[in-house]
Every structure is written in structure tokens, then in C-alpha cells.
Amino acid sequence: MNLASIFRFSSSLVAVLDASDGRVVDVNPEMVRVFGMPRDQMLGRQSIELGFWVNLETRAEIWAQLRSDKRVSSKRVVF
């Protein structure tokens, strides 16, 4: 199975964000289903606008870690 298939068929919520500004580049079908918004309406908008983050402090910590370490530990991604 390739990465595109995993993205498309995952039962987890998956969004690809632009690291420079947090805008949505792509979302998987599960994101569309859970958020109840068409994919094309999510694209180009910031994740914060769409309500992806319950805890904005966690969002700030994760973006800071991404900018400094260029990665995020899965233990730290708590929404």
C-alpha cells in the first residue's frame, strides 16, 4: 500500500498543512466526513479557521516545535 492509499483510506483524521502559514493543502475523506464540510471549502483556509484545534495553546506548541525541530513527536499531538 502506498502513502496516497493510506491517506485516502485511513479511518483517522488526516490533514496536510502548509508549514509556512498553516493553510490546508489537502484533507482525507474522513476529515470531510467528520467536519461535514466539502473538501474544496477546506482547502486554502487555515486550520484554526476550520476549528481543527480545540486547544490553541497546544497548536502554538506544535507549530513552535515544527519550526525548530522540523518534526513533531506523536506523543505531543493532542487535540
Summary of the structure (lengths in Angstrom):
residues: 79
radius of gyration: 12.7
end to end distance: 27.5
largest distance: 35.4
contacts: 178
relative contact order: 0.13
helix: 44%
strand: 11%
